[in-house]
Amino acid sequence: MKKNIFLSLAGLFTLAISSCKKDDAPAPAPTPTPVPTSYVATTLAGSTAGYVDGTGAAAQFNMPTGIVRDAGGNLFVCDRDNNRIRKITPAGLVTTFAGSGAPGFVNGTGTAAQFNMPYGLAIDQADNIYVADRFNTAIRKITPAGVVTTLAGGSPGFADGTGAAAQFNELYGIAIDGSGNLIVPDFFNYRIRKVTPAGVVTTLAGTGSSGFTDGPANTATFRNPFGAAVDASGNVYVADYYNHAIRKITPAGVVSTIAGSGTSGSADGTGSAASFRQPAAIVIDGSGNLIVCDAMNNTIRKVTPAGVVTTILGSSTASGNSNGTGTAALFNNPIGICGDFANNTFYIADLSNHLIRKIRIQ
């Protein structure tokens, strides 16, 4: 009898131990649900068309275009129809950095200098700013102290050369590579030009004929290239305005089409299945994606390195001035862009709204 009781108790003890081990085993961790990235648009500065220095909505621009950010977090903006370069502090205080307001071609310091429809900006590691001065067909340089000089160009035409011996034919966008060379889409010359820090201008790609041909740089064709960006590997990306496409130029000089079909549209998709309507400006985020101002679609598009295009802000069916998230945000001809991707932020020059928009990535 005692033996049977002992065996019964031993069995119960073994069962309890087994149950304890089973119950104490950690449950498998649930698979986390990816949180989709959202893009939230607000207004940093500007209101209606005009010219007023001030803070936030008290300031006025007249068709802002190019935009860059310096090491201190200040923004600089081509105020196109005011013929000025404006400065915006992180707090939204707008002042005039350079340009008298009158169209002209004068070097000098600050407001003693003159521009003629300045359009694009690039900035180097020393915070020197370079201006694509559209109707002066020149590349201008502005030091952090506001001293304006001419680096290259000054008369319309096409010529490689140094300084004033070089010629361009209307300039819109401009970019800079890791060595301080400027990459300049030469709009009506249908070429991509390169300008060294010493002002030596050469042709990087394009034949001079309007077209849509990939291949070696000296046989590839563009149709009014507008904006550009350069990645850490030296690849140049071009917003090919009237080809409605994003093109790539490798350091070896091979041109390809990353996205866009060559015809106007607003479709998301991969490669040639996607379409744009006059893409104007490009910036590269921290993951190697291109963020593109699709100007006449009034949208901001993202292009992955594999050429997958999605619309992240704005609506191709409506222009307007609304802050918000995704397609609830509205723009009117977004045409300039710069990034602060370390802080999950980028900025848009919203041309026909006369605004500078701030985009927060969440």
Buried (B, 14 or more C-beta within 10 A) or exposed (E): EEEEEEEEEEEEEEEEEEEEEEEEEEEEEEEEEEEEEEBBBEBBBBBEBEBEEBEBBBBBBBBBBBBBBBEEEBBBBBBBBBBBBBBBBEEBBBEBBBBBBEBEBBEBEBBBBBBBBBBBBBBBEEBBBBBBBBBBBBBBBBBBEBBBEBBBBBEBEBEBBBBBBBBBBBBBBBBBBEEBBBBBBBBBBBBBBBBBBEBBBEBBBBBBEBEBBEEEBEEBBBBBBBBBBBBEEBBBBBBBBBBBBBBBBEEEEBBEBBBBBBEBBBEBBEBBBBBBBBBBBBBBBEEEBBBBBBBBBBBBBBBBBEBBBEBBBBBBEEBEBBBEBBBEBBBBBBBBBBBBBEEBBBBBBBBBBBBBBBBBBE
